[in-house]
């Protein structure tokens, strides 16, 4: 295996945006078809796509990309990936380490990434530096800084990108935008959003005993940029979502879907403040339920509606916002997986997960609602492969005239920053304050060097001689240093720092 050079992690967040463009010009490596064709690929040509993380959602993404050539499959768990992906594309070359794949395989045009959250950013950046188009499953990244890096890198290398939040290509999000922009419900000042997640174990302490690593799992590569820890079957596959080192909990899993219409329709950028509360939280695992409140400043008015200050409330783990008075008794809010409600000065809009089935409230108003004109392009079969195919279309277009895919990194990067800002608020909630956020510089402005956070390290309960016995232990940590680490992770030694 080719050894990766360690890159210094001393580049500050403040200097990143001003240095990316000049650094990029010096290291750009373009695939052969781009050099030969000067960036113009005939639409009839097929892309050569490599998949990284192909055992779960990645397999579904690749099936929706099967109009193209699937030339390489990379996964750290060959048993999990071998169930379907390896059998589906038998001619694809197989890898466990994407760094080896990038080094050895030179016929790649585009890359699909569906690894655990903590392993999204680095392969995406490496792919874009090579001139490859990139599709990354939601959440786009594990941290705020990584989201900013991916958006800026995509802009620098001018590749086609897409985040895997399929609802962004659907009709529902477009209807919501068109209704709100037409002034249908007036000025929106509040949004409530919720999900039924988590549906995997959370609120856990780290296992005390390690286990033997399965034969076909490369545990070191699974850890990737994350800190060392012994293998245990509770981490992977799938359950990684609930562990802070690997996932982002219910927020990361579903907010990129459910808050997507909020972000798009209300023209959001950086929140200015965020606060959270949750069930008991520790340093290892996301809580079982959480509430996050985002505050956004006034935005530029649109021709038919103003964009005033806005509050967005997020609920998960079974917690729900108050029911609007307009809903009839027994009438469901959203759908089985969640939804959101927009509160305007002249009415309300409710939708389900992925912005599905948008409705005015009370829902009987839909019977005589004359919908505004369609002003946004529609994408066919968004949830059945249209989202992936829209990215493939963008990949094949000249970068000079390309129509970007619906959830390209220039859009999804800032959306994902908002999502993982909620994770920061949850992890810093013991500061007992509203956290003020400087979005441009990616830092909190009201956390001092003397502030500390308090977190659970042990939570035990037993009955002794008929009486309850509680054993809770806590530790304190420097808040400013922890916030800095969670905003921009320091990667494990041996892994390139972005």
C-alpha positions in Angstrom: 0.0 0.0 0.0 1.3 3.4 -0.9 2.0 5.4 2.3 0.1 8.7 2.4 2.1 11.7 3.4 1.0 13.4 6.6 -0.2 16.9 5.9 0.1 19.5 8.7 -3.0 20.3 10.5 -2.0 23.9 11.4 -4.0 25.6 8.6 -6.6 27.7 10.4 -10.2 27.8 9.5 -9.9 31.6 8.9 -7.1 31.2 6.3 -8.6 28.1 4.5 -10.9 30.0 2.2 -8.2 32.4 1.0 -5.6 29.7 0.3 -7.6 26.9 -1.3 -7.7 28.4 -4.8 -4.0 29.0 -5.1 -3.1 25.7 -3.7 -5.5 23.9 -6.0 -3.9 25.3 -9.1 -0.6 23.6 -8.2 -1.9 20.1 -7.5 -4.8 19.6 -10.0 -4.6 16.1 -11.6 -7.3 15.5 -14.3 -8.4 12.1 -15.5 -7.3 11.2 -19.0 -10.7 11.8 -20.7 -10.7 15.4 -19.4 -7.2 16.1 -20.7 -8.0 14.5 -24.1 -11.4 16.1 -24.5 -10.7 19.4 -22.8 -13.5 18.8 -20.3 -16.2 17.9 -22.9 -17.7 14.4 -22.6 -20.3 13.5 -25.2 -23.6 12.8 -23.4 -23.7 9.3 -25.1 -20.6 8.2 -23.3 -20.8 6.3 -20.1 -19.0 7.4 -16.9 -16.6 5.1 -15.1 -17.8 5.2 -11.6 -16.1 3.9 -8.4 -18.0 3.2 -5.3 -16.6 3.7 -1.7 -18.7 2.1 0.9 -21.0 -0.2 -1.1 -22.5 -2.6 1.5 -25.6 -0.6 2.5 -27.0 2.6 1.1 -24.0 2.7 -1.3 -25.3 -0.4 -3.0 -28.7 1.3 -3.6 -27.0 4.4 -5.0 -24.9 2.4 -7.4 -27.9 0.5 -8.6 -29.4 3.8 -9.5 -26.2 4.6 -11.4 -26.1 1.3 -13.3 -26.7 3.1 -16.5 -22.9 3.8 -16.3 -19.8 1.6 -16.0 -19.2 0.5 -12.3 -15.5 -0.1 -12.6 -14.3 -0.2 -8.9 -15.8 -1.2 -5.6 -14.1 -0.2 -2.3 -15.3 -1.3 1.1 -13.5 -2.2 4.4 -16.0 -5.0 5.1 -15.9 -7.5 2.3 -18.5 -9.8 4.0 -21.1 -6.9 4.1 -20.2 -5.6 0.6 -20.1 -9.2 -0.7 -23.8 -9.8 0.0 -24.9 -7.7 -3.0 -22.4 -5.3 -4.6 -19.6 -7.7 -5.3 -22.0 -10.1 -6.9 -23.8 -7.4 -8.9 -20.7 -5.9 -10.6 -18.4 -8.9 -11.0 -16.0 -7.1 -13.4 -15.3 -4.2 -11.0 -11.9 -4.2 -9.3 -12.1 -4.6 -5.6 -10.3 -2.6 -2.9 -10.4 -2.1 0.8 -8.4 1.2 0.9 -9.7 4.1 -1.3 -6.2 5.6 -1.2 -4.8 2.5 -2.9 -7.7 2.7 -5.4 -7.0 6.3 -6.3 -3.3 5.5 -6.7 -3.7 2.4 -8.8 -6.8 2.8 -10.9 -6.6 5.5 -13.6 -9.9 5.0 -15.5 -12.2 6.6 -12.9 -14.4 9.5 -13.9 -16.7 9.8 -10.9 -16.9 8.5 -7.3 -19.9 7.6 -5.1 -19.2 7.7 -1.3 -21.5 6.1 1.2 -19.2 5.2 4.1 -19.9 6.1 7.8 -20.1 9.9 8.3 -16.6 10.3 9.6 -15.1 8.9 6.4 -17.0 11.1 3.9 -14.8 14.2 3.7 -11.3 12.9 3.1 -12.0 10.6 0.1 -14.3 13.3 -1.4 -11.5 15.9 -1.2 -9.0 13.4 -2.7 -11.4 12.5 -5.5 -12.1 16.1 -6.4 -8.4 16.9 -6.4 -8.0 14.2 -9.0 -10.7 15.8 -11.1 -13.3 13.2 -10.3 -17.0 14.1 -10.0 -18.3 13.2 -6.5 -21.6 11.9 -5.0 -21.6 11.7 -1.2 -24.4 10.3 1.0 -26.0 12.5 3.6 -24.9 13.9 5.9 -22.3 15.4 3.7 -19.7 15.5 6.4 -19.0 14.8 10.1 -18.1 18.4 11.0 -18.8 22.0 10.1 -15.3 22.6 8.8 -15.4 19.6 6.5 -18.6 20.9 5.0 -16.9 24.2 4.2 -13.9 22.4 2.7 -16.0 20.2 0.4 -18.0 23.2 -0.9 -14.8 25.2 -1.6 -13.0 22.3 -3.1 -15.9 21.5 -5.5 -15.9 25.2 -6.5 -12.2 25.2 -7.1 -12.0 22.0 -9.2 -15.3 22.7 -10.9 -16.5 19.1 -10.7 -20.1 17.9 -10.6 -21.2 17.1 -7.1 -24.3 15.9 -5.3 -25.3 15.0 -1.7 -27.5 11.9 -1.3 -30.6 13.7 0.1 -33.0 12.4 -2.6 -35.9 14.5 -1.5 -34.0 17.6 -2.8 -34.8 16.4 -6.3 -38.5 15.8 -5.6 -41.6 17.8 -6.5 -42.5 18.4 -2.9 -39.6 20.7 -2.0 -40.2 22.6 -5.2 -43.9 23.1 -4.4 -43.0 24.4 -0.9 -40.5 26.9 -2.4 -43.0 28.1 -5.0 -45.8 28.5 -2.4 -43.7 30.4 0.0 -42.0 32.6 -2.6 -45.5 33.5 -4.0 -46.5 34.7 -0.5 -49.1 32.0 0.0 -48.7 31.8 3.8 -47.1 35.2 4.3 -43.8 35.8 6.1 -42.5 32.6 7.8 -41.2 33.2 11.3 -41.0 29.7 12.7 -40.6 26.1 11.5 -41.1 23.0 13.6 -39.4 19.8 12.4 -39.2 16.3 13.7 -38.2 12.7 13.1 -38.9 9.3 14.6 -35.1 8.5 14.6 -33.1 7.1 16.2 -34.1 3.5 15.3 -30.6 2.2 16.2 -29.0 2.0 19.7 -27.9 5.3 21.2 -27.2 6.7 24.6 -24.5 4.0 25.1 -21.3 3.8 27.0 -18.2 2.3 25.3 -18.1 -1.5 25.6 -15.6 -2.6 28.3 -14.5 -5.7 26.4 -13.0 -5.9 22.9 -13.9 -8.6 20.4 -11.9 -10.4 17.7 -12.0 -8.6 14.4 -13.9 -10.5 11.7 -11.7 -12.0 9.0 -12.9 -9.9 6.2 -13.2 -6.6 8.0 -10.2 -4.2 8.1 -10.8 -2.5 11.4 -8.0 0.0 11.0 -9.5 1.2 7.7 -12.9 1.4 9.2 -11.5 3.7 11.9 -9.9 5.8 9.3 -9.5 9.3 10.5 -11.2 8.6 13.9 -9.3 7.9 17.1 -8.2 4.4 17.9 -10.5 2.0 19.8 -10.8 -1.8 20.0 -13.2 -3.5 17.7 -16.7 -4.5 18.9 -19.6 -5.7 16.9 -21.9 -2.9 18.3 -20.1 -0.4 16.0 -20.6 -1.8 12.5 -22.4 -2.3 10.3 -25.2 0.3 10.6 -25.0 0.9 14.3 -22.1 3.4 13.8 -24.7 6.2 13.4 -25.1 6.5 17.1 -21.4 6.8 18.0 -20.0 10.3 18.0 -16.6 9.2 16.5 -18.3 7.7 13.5 -21.8 9.2 13.1 -24.0 12.2 13.9 -27.0 10.6 15.4 -30.6 11.3 14.4 -29.7 14.9 13.2 -27.2 13.6 10.7 -29.4 10.8 9.5 -32.6 12.7 8.9 -32.1 16.5 9.2 -30.5 16.7 5.7 -33.9 15.4 4.4 -36.3 17.1 6.7 -34.7 20.5 7.1 -33.9 20.6 3.3 -37.1 22.4 2.3 -36.7 24.8 5.2 -33.2 25.7 4.1 -34.1 26.0 0.4 -37.5 27.7 0.6 -36.4 30.3 3.3 -33.1 31.1 1.7 -31.1 30.2 4.8 -27.4 30.6 5.4 -25.6 30.5 8.8 -27.6 30.5 12.0 -26.6 33.2 14.4 -27.5 31.2 17.6 -28.2 27.7 18.6 -29.2 25.9 21.8 -30.2 22.3 22.7 -31.4 19.9 25.4 -31.5 16.2 25.4 -31.8 13.0 27.4 -28.6 12.1 29.2 -25.5 12.5 27.0 -22.0 11.2 27.2 -18.8 11.5 25.2 -19.3 8.3 23.3 -22.8 8.1 21.9 -25.6 10.5 20.8 -28.6 10.8 23.2 -31.8 9.0 22.7 -33.8 12.1 22.2 -33.0 15.8 21.6 -34.3 19.3 21.0 -32.4 21.9 19.0 -33.4 25.5 18.5 -31.8 27.4 15.6 -32.1 31.2 15.2 -31.5 32.8 11.8 -31.2 36.5 10.9 -33.4 38.5 8.5 -32.6 37.7 4.9 -33.1 39.7 1.7 -36.8 40.1 0.8 -38.1 38.3 -2.3 -40.4 40.1 -4.7 -43.6 38.7 -3.2 -42.6 38.0 0.4 -40.2 39.2 3.1 -37.7 37.0 4.9 -37.8 38.0 8.6 -35.9 36.6 11.5 -36.6 32.9 11.9 -36.7 30.2 14.5 -36.3 26.5 13.5 -37.1 23.9 16.2 -35.9 20.3 15.8 -37.2 17.3 17.7 -36.2 13.7 17.6 -36.3 10.5 19.6 -40.1 10.5 19.9 -40.4 14.1 21.0 -42.9 16.1 18.9 -43.7 19.8 18.5 -47.2 21.1 19.6 -50.0 20.1 17.2 -51.3 23.0 15.1 -54.9 24.0 16.0 -55.8 23.5 12.3 -55.3 19.7 12.5 -58.4 17.7 13.2 -58.4 15.2 16.1 -56.6 12.1 14.9 -55.2 13.7 11.8 -51.5 12.8 11.5 -48.7 15.3 11.5 -46.3 14.7 8.7 -45.7 11.0 8.0 -44.4 8.0 9.9 -40.8 9.1 9.7 -41.3 12.8 10.5 -42.0 16.1 8.8 -42.1 19.9 9.3 -44.5 22.7 9.6 -44.0 26.3 8.3 -45.7 29.0 10.4 -46.5 32.0 8.3 -48.3 35.3 9.1 -51.2 34.2 6.8 -51.2 30.5 7.1 -49.2 27.2 7.6 -47.7 24.5 5.4 -47.1 20.9 6.5 -45.1 18.2 4.8 -43.7 14.8 5.5 -40.2 13.4 5.3 -38.3 14.3 2.1 -40.8 17.2 1.7 -43.4 14.7 0.6 -47.1 15.6 0.4 -47.0 19.3 1.2 -50.3 20.7 2.3 -51.8 23.9 3.5 -53.4 23.8 7.0 -56.2 23.2 7.5 -55.8 20.4 4.9 -59.3 21.1 3.6 -57.9 24.3 2.0 -56.1 22.1 -0.6 -59.5 21.4 -2.2 -59.7 25.0 -3.6 -56.1 26.0 -3.7 -54.9 27.4 -7.0 -51.2 26.6 -6.9 -48.7 29.2 -8.1 -46.9 28.8 -11.4 -44.1 26.2 -11.5 -40.8 28.2 -11.7 -38.3 25.4 -10.6 -37.3 22.6 -12.9 -38.6 19.2 -12.1 -36.6 15.9 -11.9 -38.3 12.7 -12.9 -38.5 9.8 -10.4 -36.4 11.6 -7.8 -36.7 9.0 -5.1 -36.3 6.1 -7.6 -33.0 7.0 -9.1 -33.7 10.5 -10.5 -31.5 12.1 -7.9 -28.5 10.0 -8.9 -29.2 10.4 -12.6 -29.4 14.2 -12.3 -25.8 14.1 -11.0 -24.8 11.8 -13.8 -26.2 14.3 -16.3 -24.2 17.1 -14.6 -21.1 15.0 -14.8 -21.4 14.6 -18.5 -21.9 18.3 -19.2 -19.1 20.8 -19.9 -18.1 22.6 -16.7 -18.4 25.9 -18.6 -22.1 25.4 -19.3 -23.0 22.8 -16.7 -26.4 23.0 -14.9 -25.5 21.9 -11.4 -27.2 18.9 -9.8 -30.0 19.8 -7.4 -28.0 19.3 -4.1 -24.5 20.2 -5.4 -22.0 21.0 -2.7 -22.4 24.7 -3.1 -25.9 24.2 -1.7 -25.6 21.1 0.4 -22.4 22.2 2.1 -24.1 25.1 3.9 -27.2 22.9 4.5 -25.0 20.3 6.2 -23.2 23.0 8.3 -26.6 23.9 9.8 -27.3 20.2 10.5 -24.0 19.5 12.3 -24.3 22.8 14.1 -27.2 21.1 15.9 -24.8 18.3 16.9 -22.5 20.9 18.4 -25.3 22.5 20.4 -26.3 19.1 21.8 -22.7 18.2 22.9 -22.2 21.7 24.4 -25.5 21.9 26.2 -24.1 21.8 29.7 -22.8 25.3 29.2 -26.4 26.4 29.9 -26.6 29.2 27.4 -27.6 30.2 24.0 -24.5 29.7 21.8 -23.7 32.6 19.5 -22.3 31.6 16.2 -20.0 33.5 13.8 -20.7 31.5 10.6 -18.1 33.2 8.4 -15.2 32.2 10.8 -16.8 29.0 12.1 -16.6 29.8 15.7 -18.7 30.5 18.8 -18.3 34.0 20.2 -19.4 33.4 23.7 -17.3 30.5 24.9 -14.3 31.5 27.0 -11.1 29.7 27.8 -12.3 29.2 31.3 -15.6 27.6 30.4 -16.1 23.9 31.0 -18.6 21.3 29.9 -19.8 18.4 32.1 -20.4 15.0 30.7 -21.4 11.6 31.9 -18.7 8.9 32.0 -20.7 6.2 33.9 -24.4 5.7 34.5 -25.3 2.6 36.5 -28.5 1.6 38.3 -29.2 -1.5 40.4 -31.4 -2.6 43.3 -29.5 -3.5 46.5 -31.5 -5.1 49.3 -34.7 -3.7 47.8 -33.4 -0.1 47.5 -32.4 1.7 44.4 -28.7 2.5 43.9 -27.5 5.1 41.4 -24.0 5.3 40.3 -23.3 8.3 38.1 -19.9 9.7 37.3 -19.0 12.8 35.4 -15.9 14.6 34.1 -15.3 18.2 33.1 -13.6 19.2 29.9 -12.4 22.6 28.5 -15.4 23.9 26.5 -13.4 26.0 24.0 -11.0 23.2 23.1 -13.7 20.7 22.7 -15.8 23.0 20.5 -12.7 23.6 18.4 -12.2 19.9 18.0 -15.8 19.2 17.1 -15.9 22.0 14.6 -12.8 20.8 12.9 -11.5 17.3 13.8 -7.9 16.5 14.2 -7.5 13.3 12.2 -5.7 10.2 13.5 -1.9 10.1 12.7 -1.2 8.6 9.3 -4.3 10.1 7.7 -4.1 13.3 5.6 -5.5 16.3 7.5 -7.9 18.5 5.5 
